[in-house]
């Protein structure tokens, strides 16, 4: 009985995410809205690369798509920043950013993009992460 209870608790415990995102700066360059995003590696393994872009939303309406950028060489316990630029978006009105991951590289190998998606902790204004199809 005790073993069953322990198994149920382990299965119901939330998974600890390896990577988290935070916006550290916003701005405008020409007609591009910019967000500087820091990716923190909370795992004990080196992250070689996460590449992706953001879909920008006001409510449920998509109002922009950023250019792609990469987070490279993120050691355990550290953060790396990247700038994402979205042309002609309503900069100050965007409420949510959904990340689309185009590449996930751990060590010297590319992984299925879902590996990085599954390890991403998202808190507002980040709404979701998905692999590029």
C-alpha positions, 0 to 999 in steps of 0.5 A: 500500500505504501509503495502504491501511494509513493508511486501515485505521488511521484506520478502526480508531482509536476516535472521540473523544467530545465529551461525558463524564459524572461523578457529583459528588455523591449524596444523599437528599431525602425519598424521592428518591435524588439524583445530581449529574452533571457533563457536560463538553464536550470539543468545540470547539463550544457545546452548547446542551442535552442533556436526559434521565434515567437508568435505575438498575440493580443487576446486570441488574435495573432498580431505578429511573428518575430524573426528567428534567433538562437540561444547558444552555449548555455552552461548549467545555472547560467542565462544567455540572451537573444533579441527577437524582432517582429515587423509592424507589430503593435509593440506595447499591446502584445499580451502573449508570446508563444515560442516555436522551436526550430532546433534543439541541440544538446551536446553535439547532437540535434534532438527532436524539437519536442525534447526542448519544448517539454523542458521549457517552463513558461510563465506569462507573458509566455503562453506556449512552446511548440516544435516547428512542424 
